[in-house]
Amino acid sequence: MRESMSLRTLDAAIERFDDELARALENIHDVNTDYKQPRVIVLKVALKPNEDRSLLDIQVVATSKLTPARVVRLFARTGVGGDGPVAYVDTSQQMPLFPPDDPKVVDIARAQESGGGQ
């Protein structure tokens, strides 16, 4: 005797749900996301019968709404050097945008003092 169709017998639905659950759990453990936001998994099963209703076309879709990574803010200083506009990230934790010995890098304060920053 065959087992009647149920969620338990729809292997594709279980697989899709498990895939989305794994994604949601990864998102939950990502320290760059907000822990307060719920993660939502939607399992959609569409049953489309044929004309005489003897066959079903079953479509299974699982989707999830995850929490996006938090916004990262940086600050940069800008100015005009000898070769035109320049910018550098202003944070001691960030690697320098331009190597200090690069001949193309112009100290903005010195350039303005010498009249080159105008």
C-alpha positions as CSV (number, residue, x, y, z in Angstrom):
1,M,0.0,0.0,0.0
2,R,1.3,3.4,-1.0
3,E,1.6,6.2,1.5
4,S,-0.7,9.1,0.8
5,M,1.0,12.3,-0.3
6,S,2.0,14.6,2.6
7,L,4.8,17.0,3.3
8,R,6.8,14.0,4.6
9,T,6.6,12.4,1.2
10,L,7.4,15.5,-0.8
11,D,11.2,15.1,-0.7
12,A,11.8,18.1,-2.9
13,A,9.9,20.3,-0.5
14,I,12.0,19.0,2.4
15,E,15.2,19.5,0.5
16,R,14.3,23.1,-0.5
17,F,13.3,24.0,3.1
18,D,16.5,22.5,4.4
19,D,18.6,24.5,1.9
20,E,16.9,27.7,3.0
21,L,17.2,26.8,6.7
22,A,20.9,26.4,6.2
23,R,21.2,29.8,4.6
24,A,19.1,31.4,7.4
25,L,21.3,29.8,10.1
26,E,24.5,31.0,8.3
27,N,22.9,34.5,8.3
28,I,22.1,34.3,12.0
29,H,25.7,33.5,12.9
30,D,27.1,36.2,10.7
31,V,28.3,38.9,13.1
32,N,27.8,41.5,10.4
33,T,24.0,41.1,10.6
34,D,21.5,42.5,13.1
35,Y,20.7,39.7,15.6
36,K,17.3,41.2,16.4
37,Q,15.8,40.8,12.9
38,P,13.8,37.6,12.3
39,R,14.8,35.4,9.4
40,V,11.7,34.1,7.4
41,I,11.5,30.9,5.4
42,V,8.5,30.6,3.0
43,L,7.7,27.2,1.5
44,K,5.3,27.4,-1.4
45,V,3.7,24.3,-2.9
46,A,1.5,24.8,-6.0
47,L,-0.7,21.9,-7.2
48,K,-1.9,22.1,-10.8
49,P,-4.2,19.3,-11.9
50,N,-4.7,18.2,-15.5
51,E,-8.1,18.4,-17.1
52,D,-9.4,15.1,-15.9
53,R,-7.8,15.7,-12.5
54,S,-5.9,12.5,-12.5
55,L,-2.4,14.0,-12.5
56,L,-0.9,16.8,-10.5
57,D,1.9,19.1,-11.6
58,I,3.6,19.9,-8.3
59,Q,5.8,23.0,-8.0
60,V,7.9,23.5,-4.9
61,V,9.6,26.8,-4.1
62,A,11.4,27.8,-0.9
63,T,12.5,31.3,-0.3
64,S,14.0,33.1,2.6
65,K,14.2,36.7,3.8
66,L,17.6,37.2,5.4
67,T,19.0,40.1,7.3
68,P,21.4,42.2,5.2
69,A,24.9,42.9,6.5
70,R,25.2,46.1,8.6
71,V,26.3,49.3,6.8
72,V,30.0,50.0,7.2
73,R,30.9,53.7,7.3
74,L,34.3,55.1,6.5
75,F,35.5,58.6,6.2
76,A,37.9,60.1,3.6
77,R,39.7,63.4,3.2
78,T,39.8,64.9,-0.2
79,G,41.8,67.7,-1.7
80,V,43.5,68.8,-4.9
81,G,47.1,67.9,-5.4
82,G,49.7,68.6,-8.1
83,D,48.1,66.0,-10.4
84,G,44.5,66.8,-9.6
85,P,42.0,65.7,-7.0
86,V,43.1,63.1,-4.4
87,A,41.4,61.3,-1.6
88,Y,42.5,59.1,1.3
89,V,40.7,57.1,4.0
90,D,40.9,58.9,7.3
91,T,41.2,56.0,9.9
92,S,44.1,54.6,11.7
93,Q,42.7,51.1,11.3
94,Q,42.6,51.2,7.6
95,M,45.6,50.5,5.3
96,P,46.8,53.7,3.6
97,L,45.1,54.4,0.3
98,F,48.4,55.6,-1.2
99,P,51.8,54.4,-0.1
100,P,53.6,57.3,1.7
101,D,56.6,57.1,-0.6
102,D,54.5,57.4,-3.8
103,P,55.8,60.4,-5.8
104,K,52.2,61.0,-7.1
105,V,50.9,61.7,-3.6
106,V,50.9,65.3,-2.6
107,D,50.5,66.6,1.0
108,I,47.4,68.7,0.8
109,A,48.4,71.2,3.5
110,R,51.8,71.8,1.8
111,A,50.3,72.1,-1.6
112,Q,47.8,74.7,-0.3
113,E,50.6,76.6,1.4
114,S,52.6,76.8,-1.8
115,G,49.6,77.8,-3.8
116,G,49.4,74.5,-5.7
117,G,46.1,73.5,-4.1
118,Q,44.0,76.2,-5.8
